[in-house]
Amino acid sequence: MSESLYKTPKLIELPSIGSSVEGFISVAEYQKNIPFEIRRVYWTYFTPQNVIRGYHAHKELQQIIFAVSGRILFKTEDEKGVVSTFTLDEPKVGLYIPPFVWREITFSHNAVLLCLASIEYDEKDYIRNYADFKKLIKNEK
């Protein structure tokens, strides 16, 4: 398994600078509030409301995911079998997801997901079958 700062999913809140008069800005910086070097950034949008996406885990990839617009619900299962739910609905709050965490993601209308990723896209890093995920985490223990 890859080394990651945290072993389970957790919410990370970035500083929010500004006011309701001028608007706000939040900044993500490697080694300040992002626990890995950012190697890839992507976003998803126009996902129909209540469509569930995800259904995968990663072997090496670490991510912090933000709902920069709308609401995004995450159901995660870590390598110990702990199931958690997280609601992202504030642009300054991201969900850190370490390797070997299964995720299912539900989007609200007009939700925009922004992901900061620790490695470039690599199809071999994906675990797309839940039974394979359970088998791999059992073998890693």
Residue pairs with C-beta under 8 A, 6 or more apart in sequence:
1 59
1 79
1 99
1 100
1 140
2 59
2 60
2 62
2 99
4 35
4 36
4 62
4 98
4 99
5 35
5 36
5 98
6 35
6 96
6 98
7 78
7 79
7 98
8 78
8 80
8 82
8 84
8 98
8 101
9 74
9 76
9 78
9 84
9 86
9 95
9 96
9 97
9 98
9 101
10 95
10 96
11 86
11 93
11 94
11 95
11 96
12 33
12 64
12 93
12 94
12 95
12 96
13 92
13 93
13 94
14 26
14 27
14 28
14 33
14 92
14 93
14 94
15 26
15 27
15 33
15 92
16 24
16 25
16 26
16 92
17 24
17 25
17 26
17 27
18 24
18 25
24 91
24 92
26 91
26 92
27 33
28 34
28 38
28 64
28 94
28 116
30 36
30 37
30 38
34 64
34 116
35 62
35 96
36 62
36 118
37 118
38 116
38 117
38 118
39 117
39 118
39 119
39 120
40 115
40 116
40 117
40 119
40 120
40 121
41 114
41 115
41 116
41 117
42 114
42 115
42 117
43 68
43 112
43 113
43 114
43 115
44 53
44 107
44 112
44 113
45 111
45 112
45 113
47 53
47 107
47 111
47 113
48 107
49 107
49 108
49 109
50 106
50 107
51 106
51 107
52 104
52 105
52 106
53 104
53 105
53 106
53 107
54 74
54 103
54 104
54 105
55 102
55 103
55 104
55 128
55 130
56 102
56 103
56 126
56 127
56 128
57 99
57 100
57 101
57 102
57 103
57 126
57 127
57 133
58 99
58 100
58 101
58 125
58 126
58 127
59 99
59 100
59 124
59 125
59 126
59 127
59 136
60 99
60 118
60 119
60 122
60 125
61 99
61 117
61 118
61 119
61 125
62 96
62 97
62 98
62 99
62 117
62 118
63 96
63 97
63 115
63 116
63 117
63 118
64 94
64 95
64 96
64 97
64 115
64 116
65 72
65 74
65 88
65 94
65 95
65 97
65 113
65 114
65 115
65 116
66 88
66 91
66 93
66 94
66 95
66 113
66 114
66 115
66 116
67 88
67 89
67 90
67 91
67 111
67 112
67 113
67 114
68 91
68 112
68 113
68 114
69 91
69 110
69 111
69 112
70 89
70 107
70 108
70 109
70 110
70 111
70 112
71 87
71 88
71 89
71 107
71 108
71 111
72 87
72 88
72 89
72 105
72 106
72 107
72 108
72 111
72 113
73 85
73 86
73 87
73 88
73 105
73 106
74 85
74 86
74 87
74 88
74 95
74 103
74 104
74 105
75 83
75 84
75 85
75 103
75 104
75 105
75 106
76 83
76 84
76 85
76 86
76 97
76 101
76 102
76 103
76 104
77 83
77 84
77 101
77 102
78 84
78 98
78 100
78 101
79 100
79 101
79 137
79 140
79 141
81 137
86 95
88 94
88 95
94 116
97 103
100 127
100 133
100 136
100 137
100 140
102 127
102 130
102 133
105 113
107 113
119 125
127 133
127 136
